[in-house]
């Protein structure tokens, strides 16, 4: 499995998850290496991963385990190859379905230490890995991008790291004032902020995906379009429709919980979606109401206006034509780049905190 880094470091460890498993998961072996190309690893970079000194171990259902750290010169903005061998029945998989990187699957035996996997089966998912951490300098920090498929990077070019968080990571790395900031992409395709649509909603997964991550100082929120679309689409029961107050209330809860832990929160306006399969005029009214609150409500420590960047100037309800190549919901590579470019990096140099955060 190929994982793209943001910050580099001299030591690394991997978090392995059996969050959605219904039985203990037996790991026969796990390795980390620098990726060369395709399934090949850089010679001499392969390291066996252990947990509590053991090369094989079991992860209880619903649990995560952190590997022992290994010495490895992890490059910033580089690719790691993480390999896991499951000797028996894996049971229910814990996956990130749309990882936008090719995963290479051995058709026989333990290939975790192999320099490459010939005749591999492939997928575009990650299995059982939930975090990669490097030992960073004391002044390093992390930005969590909490969101749905638009944060995950759906519709961007596979194996090229062109989601907006990946473009943001490159901008941060190139700027001496922000080169010590990591970007942790916590986007899940289909996710809702308060409704259970795909994976646990943002309120439910906040502790796991934000608070449990080391060094987090900022987070972005770009969530709500799936709550709107799935509950207001044609033939959806009107009594189940999400309201602006529900979405705003969910955002307020995330802001308050983040501020309690000293994390600043950046609100991102919801991008246009007219033409998408679940578009409705009722949903559009809700989207506009939520965006007005994001811009003017004063609850966020900063605001990034993604809608202004991506909307068609002649029809603000829809994406710019040059950003839409697929479904009127997800931008293309160029759209994701412009979204990342719209973020003022001075936000991350600010020393001020909101009144809520200072309590």
Long-range contacts (C-beta under 8 A, 24 or more apart in sequence): 1-81, 1-82, 1-83, 1-84, 1-99, 1-101, 1-103, 1-126, 1-127, 1-129, 2-35, 2-79, 2-80, 2-81, 2-101, 2-102, 2-103, 2-159, 3-79, 3-80, 3-82, 3-101, 3-126, 3-129, 3-132, 4-77, 4-78, 4-79, 4-80, 4-101, 4-161, 4-166, 5-74, 5-75, 5-76, 5-77, 5-78, 5-79, 5-80, 5-132, 5-134, 6-76, 6-77, 6-169, 6-172, 6-173, 6-181, 6-182, 6-183, 6-184, 7-76, 7-134, 7-136, 7-140, 7-180, 7-181, 7-182, 8-73, 8-74, 8-75, 8-76, 8-77, 8-78, 8-134, 9-74, 9-134, 9-135, 9-136, 10-71, 10-72, 10-73, 10-74, 10-134, 10-135, 11-69, 11-70, 11-71, 11-72, 11-134, 11-135, 12-69, 12-70, 12-72, 12-74, 12-80, 12-132, 12-133, 12-134, 12-135, 13-49, 13-66, 13-67, 13-68, 13-69, 13-70, 13-132, 13-133, 14-49, 14-66, 14-67, 14-82, 14-129, 14-131, 14-132, 14-133, 15-64, 15-65, 15-66, 15-67, 15-129, 15-130, 15-131, 15-132, 15-133, 16-51, 16-59, 16-64, 16-65, 16-66, 16-67, 16-84, 16-128, 16-129, 16-130, 17-59, 17-63, 17-64, 17-94, 17-128, 17-129, 17-130, 18-59, 18-60, 18-61, 18-62, 18-63, 18-64, 18-94, 18-128, 19-62, 19-63, 19-64, 19-94, 19-130, 19-208, 20-62, 20-92, 20-93, 20-94, 21-59, 21-61, 21-62, 21-91, 21-92, 21-93, 21-94, 22-61, 22-91, 22-92, 23-61, 23-91, 23-92, 24-58, 24-59, 24-60, 24-61, 25-58, 25-59, 25-61, 25-86, 25-90, 25-91, 25-128, 26-56, 26-57, 26-58, 26-86, 26-87, 26-88, 27-51, 27-56, 27-57, 27-58, 27-59, 27-84, 27-85, 27-86, 27-128, 28-56, 28-85, 28-86, 28-87, 28-110, 29-55, 29-56, 29-83, 29-84, 29-85, 29-110, 29-112, 29-113, 30-55, 30-67, 30-82, 30-83, 30-84, 30-85, 30-112, 31-82, 31-83, 31-112, 31-113, 32-70, 32-72, 32-80, 32-81, 32-82, 32-83, 33-80, 33-81, 33-83, 34-72, 34-73, 34-74, 34-75, 34-78, 34-79, 34-80, 34-81, 35-78, 35-79, 35-80, 35-81, 38-102, 38-104, 38-116, 39-81, 39-104, 39-116, 39-117, 39-120, 40-115, 40-116, 41-81, 41-115, 41-116, 43-115, 45-72, 46-113, 46-115, 47-71, 47-72, 48-112, 48-113, 59-128, 64-130, 66-133, 69-135, 74-134, 76-173, 76-179, 77-169, 77-170, 77-173, 80-132, 82-129, 82-132, 83-111, 83-112, 83-113, 84-112, 84-127, 84-128, 84-129, 85-110, 85-111, 85-112, 93-127, 93-128, 94-127, 94-128, 94-130, 95-125, 95-126, 95-127, 95-128, 96-125, 96-126, 96-188, 97-125, 97-189, 98-124, 98-125, 98-149, 98-152, 98-153, 98-154, 98-189, 99-124, 99-125, 99-126, 100-124, 100-152, 100-153, 100-154, 100-156, 100-158, 100-159, 100-161, 100-163, 101-126, 101-158, 101-159, 102-158, 102-159, 103-127, 124-158, 131-184, 131-213, 133-214, 136-180, 136-182, 136-215, 137-180, 139-180, 140-180, 140-181, 140-182, 140-215, 141-180, 141-181, 141-182, 141-215, 141-216, 141-217, 141-218, 142-181, 142-182, 142-183, 142-184, 142-213, 142-214, 142-215, 142-216, 142-217, 142-218, 143-168, 143-172, 143-181, 143-182, 143-183, 143-184, 143-216, 143-217, 143-218, 143-219, 143-220, 143-348, 144-184, 144-186, 144-209, 144-210, 144-213, 144-216, 144-218, 144-219, 144-220, 145-183, 145-184, 145-185, 145-186, 145-187, 145-219, 145-220, 145-222, 146-186, 146-187, 146-202, 146-206, 146-209, 146-210, 146-219, 146-220, 146-221, 146-222, 146-223, 146-254, 147-186, 147-187, 147-188, 147-191, 147-220, 147-221, 147-222, 147-223, 147-268, 148-187, 148-188, 148-189, 148-190, 148-191, 148-192, 148-198, 148-222, 148-223, 148-225, 148-226, 149-187, 149-188, 149-189, 149-190, 149-191, 149-226, 149-329, 149-330, 150-187, 150-222, 150-225, 150-271, 150-329, 150-330, 150-331, 151-185, 151-186, 151-187, 151-220, 151-222, 152-185, 152-187, 152-188, 152-189, 153-185, 153-187, 153-336, 154-189, 154-330, 155-325, 155-326, 155-327, 155-330, 155-331, 155-332, 156-332, 156-333, 156-336, 157-333, 160-333, 162-333, 162-336, 162-337, 163-187, 163-336, 164-336, 164-337, 164-339, 164-340, 165-340, 166-340, 167-336, 167-337, 167-339, 167-340, 167-341, 168-340, 168-343, 171-340, 171-341, 171-343, 171-345, 172-345, 172-348, 175-345, 177-345, 177-349, 178-345, 178-348, 178-349, 181-348, 182-215, 184-213, 184-216, 186-210, 187-222, 190-226, 191-223, 191-226, 192-223, 192-224, 192-226, 192-227, 192-230, 193-221, 193-223, 193-224, 193-227, 193-247, 193-250, 193-251, 193-254, 194-227, 194-242, 194-246, 194-247, 194-249, 194-250, 195-226, 195-227, 195-230, 195-231, 195-242, 197-226, 197-227, 197-230, 198-226, 202-250, 202-254, 203-250, 203-253, 203-254, 206-254, 206-257, 210-258, 210-263, 211-257, 211-261, 216-261, 216-263, 217-262, 217-263, 217-264, 218-263, 218-264, 218-265, 218-266, 218-347, 218-348, 219-258, 219-263, 219-264, 219-265, 219-266, 220-265, 220-266, 220-267, 220-268, 220-304, 221-251, 221-254, 221-265, 221-266, 221-267, 221-268, 222-268, 222-270, 222-306, 223-250, 223-251, 224-250, 224-251, 224-270, 224-287, 224-290, 225-270, 225-271, 225-273, 225-287, 225-329, 228-270, 228-283, 228-286, 228-287, 228-290, 229-273, 229-276, 229-278, 229-279, 229-280, 229-283, 230-278, 232-278, 232-280, 232-282, 232-283, 232-286, 233-277, 233-278, 233-279, 233-280, 233-283, 234-280, 241-282, 242-286, 243-286, 244-286, 244-289, 244-290, 244-293, 247-286, 247-290, 248-290, 248-293, 248-297, 251-294, 251-299, 252-299, 255-299, 255-300, 255-356, 256-356, 259-353, 259-354, 259-356, 259-357, 259-359, 260-359, 262-353, 262-357, 263-357, 264-301, 264-302, 264-350, 264-353, 264-354, 264-357, 265-300, 265-301, 266-300, 266-301, 266-302, 266-303, 266-304, 266-347, 267-294, 267-299, 267-300, 267-302, 267-303, 267-304, 268-294, 268-303, 268-304, 268-306, 269-294, 269-295, 269-303, 269-304, 269-305, 269-306, 269-307, 269-308, 270-294, 270-306, 270-307, 271-306, 271-307, 271-310, 271-311, 271-319, 271-331, 272-307, 272-310, 272-311, 272-312, 272-316, 272-317, 272-318, 272-319, 272-328, 273-317, 273-318, 273-328, 273-329, 274-315, 274-317, 274-318, 274-328, 275-318, 275-319, 275-324, 275-327, 275-328, 276-327, 276-328, 276-329, 277-327, 277-329, 279-328, 284-317, 299-356, 300-354, 301-352, 301-353, 301-354, 301-357, 302-344, 302-347, 302-350, 304-342, 304-343, 304-344, 305-342, 306-339, 306-342, 308-342, 309-338, 309-339, 309-342, 310-335, 310-338, 310-339
